[in-house]
Amino acid sequence: MKAYFEALGKQYCAQPDIYLYIPLIKIEPIGKHILLTKIILCSTNDNLKIGKPYVKNMYILAQVISHDQETKQIVFKKKRRKGYQLKKGHRQKMTKIKILSIVQINGS
């Protein structure tokens, strides 16, 4: 089973038992479970569900593993013949999650 979901403005592909890095979610107890409800598309072996805009009665159960930072991105600015150079670095904060299961709720 595979599902595409939206988290904080970005889209990700989820399968059970994989690890993903998503933008920082401020949840302190490491190991806490979270529900991701904004599922855009879900596919099984013979079934495909497309949301308008989200699939109803489905959610993804995930576990927070850690809070990390990405590798440093270098921001370099220069103006020719002016003696102007500026070099800065930026590290985005990320949350590492483990996808536990993709669950469908049977309902109307």
Summary of the structure (lengths in Angstrom):
residues: 108
radius of gyration: 18.9
end to end distance: 21.9
largest distance: 68.0
contacts: 263
relative contact order: 0.29
helix: 0%
strand: 61%
